């Protein structure tokens, strides 16, 4: 496949220099067939590759979406509080929120709660 077009190109030059129309015609005709076949194979290969890649991306997006849905449905009471937002503007549906100003200082909390860790502080008061 690699050397055949080169060989046909050389045969076309030989047919041109020797004024052999049959050799020139067959070699140029076969070169055109090789070029069209090569182009067609490349187009088919590109289409198959793009379709395969798009399918991989779509499958990955479906897996990510399913993971996101399962994560959000396992703990529906979880919500994120924006610290910069006023707590009176939040609609928490009866859930208790802690204002930033009522949170004790981390060092004061450690003094009043010996044996507790920083994870306990963040569990109780959030970040």
Helices and strands as residue ranges (DSSP letters): H 2-17, H 21-74, G 87-89, G 100-102, H 106-112, H 118-125
